[in-house]
Amino acid sequence: MPVPEPDPVSILEALHSTPARRYLSAEPIPDEVIWAILDAAVRGPSGGNRQNWGWVVVTDPEIKGQVAGWYREGWDRAYGSRREQILAAPPTADGLTRQSFLAAEHLALHLAEAPVWIFPVLRRAADSGNPRLGSSIYGAVQQLILAARAYGIGATLTTLYAAHEAELRPLLGLPDDALTMGLLPLGYPVRGRWSQPRRRPVEEVTHWNRWGATRERS
Ligand SMILES: Cc1cc2nc3c(=O)[nH]c(=O)nc-3n(C[C@H](O)[C@H](O)[C@H](O)COP(=O)(O)O)c2cc1C
């Protein structure tokens, strides 16, 4: 089957309108589209262009069911147990809003329904103490998210399953030195919009030559 025409959205528009998408339909994603998305992702950067990565595409309901339980545990521990407190908190420029909490909760409860999952995996990472290790894959991961958006597919970079990495490794048949760097559930969004993510103002987080030397934007 031919790959459907991607949305001709400009790069900058896509950068400004690709939030986490967590309400996803179970509608299948054609393999051709998965290939096109991953082919864009692997154009991303890695140290020395070593590309010590692998991309595990999961559609198997048994694997999903197992991992979804682990994810749910992580969700309950990190956020679910503070549900009332988070929902009652006033909105701020950072942290989860009420809306994003509810969306993240929805994903935690419906993760297995996302038709395609992708685990970005790094080799020689399992025992690495390098604090910048992730920089050799997260550029490519963001490319994956943006490429998915071009095909109308939403994604979220997630990590709440990660306390079970030791059990996940044999489940996915990963080499001993490999580490999953995230889990991206992909699907066609059923709720929400492609809209500008809420962030602290760029002037507040930009430092000119020295930390603390902020400027007004001209
Ligand atoms: C390292 C990392 C881990 C994340 N883990 C999760 C996760 O486990 N579950 C989830 O729903 N979102 C997860 N997120 C998504 C963030 O919550 C999201 O990027 C942030 O709230 C901004 O969302 P927005 O772009 O929609 O504004 C993660 C993001 C990053 C970068």
PDBQT file of the ligand as one rigid body, heavy atoms in Angstrom, charges set to zero:
ROOT
HETATM    1  C1  LIG A 301      11.748  11.867  29.986  1.00  0.00    +0.000 C 
HETATM    2  C2  LIG A 301      10.245  11.995  29.870  1.00  0.00    +0.000 A 
HETATM    3  C3  LIG A 301       9.436  11.065  30.494  1.00  0.00    +0.000 A 
HETATM    4  C4  LIG A 301       8.052  11.161  30.386  1.00  0.00    +0.000 A 
HETATM    5  N1  LIG A 301       7.273  10.186  30.940  1.00  0.00    +0.000 NA
HETATM    6  C5  LIG A 301       5.930  10.251  30.783  1.00  0.00    +0.000 A 
HETATM    7  C6  LIG A 301       5.109   9.181  31.226  1.00  0.00    +0.000 A 
HETATM    8  O1  LIG A 301       5.591   8.161  31.738  1.00  0.00    +0.000 OA
HETATM    9  N2  LIG A 301       3.769   9.284  31.030  1.00  0.00    +0.000 N 
HETATM   10  C7  LIG A 301       3.192  10.363  30.420  1.00  0.00    +0.000 A 
HETATM   11  O2  LIG A 301       1.968  10.391  30.255  1.00  0.00    +0.000 OA
HETATM   12  N3  LIG A 301       3.954  11.385  29.962  1.00  0.00    +0.000 NA
HETATM   13  C8  LIG A 301       5.299  11.334  30.117  1.00  0.00    +0.000 A 
HETATM   14  N4  LIG A 301       6.094  12.326  29.611  1.00  0.00    +0.000 N 
HETATM   15  C9  LIG A 301       5.461  13.422  28.863  1.00  0.00    +0.000 C 
HETATM   16  C10 LIG A 301       5.478  14.725  29.671  1.00  0.00    +0.000 C 
HETATM   17  O3  LIG A 301       4.559  14.646  30.720  1.00  0.00    +0.000 OA
HETATM   18  C11 LIG A 301       5.137  15.852  28.690  1.00  0.00    +0.000 C 
HETATM   19  O4  LIG A 301       6.190  15.961  27.775  1.00  0.00    +0.000 OA
HETATM   20  C12 LIG A 301       4.955  17.174  29.408  1.00  0.00    +0.000 C 
HETATM   21  O5  LIG A 301       3.903  17.102  30.323  1.00  0.00    +0.000 OA
HETATM   22  C13 LIG A 301       4.661  18.268  28.388  1.00  0.00    +0.000 C 
HETATM   23  O6  LIG A 301       3.505  17.922  27.687  1.00  0.00    +0.000 OA
HETATM   24  P1  LIG A 301       2.945  18.848  26.510  1.00  0.00    +0.000 P 
HETATM   25  O7  LIG A 301       3.989  18.851  25.423  1.00  0.00    +0.000 OA
HETATM   26  O8  LIG A 301       1.676  18.197  26.077  1.00  0.00    +0.000 OA
HETATM   27  O9  LIG A 301       2.751  20.204  27.075  1.00  0.00    +0.000 OA
HETATM   28  C14 LIG A 301       7.469  12.233  29.683  1.00  0.00    +0.000 A 
HETATM   29  C15 LIG A 301       8.295  13.181  29.042  1.00  0.00    +0.000 A 
HETATM   30  C16 LIG A 301       9.668  13.044  29.122  1.00  0.00    +0.000 A 
HETATM   31  C17 LIG A 301      10.539  14.031  28.391  1.00  0.00    +0.000 C 
ENDROOT
TORSDOF 0
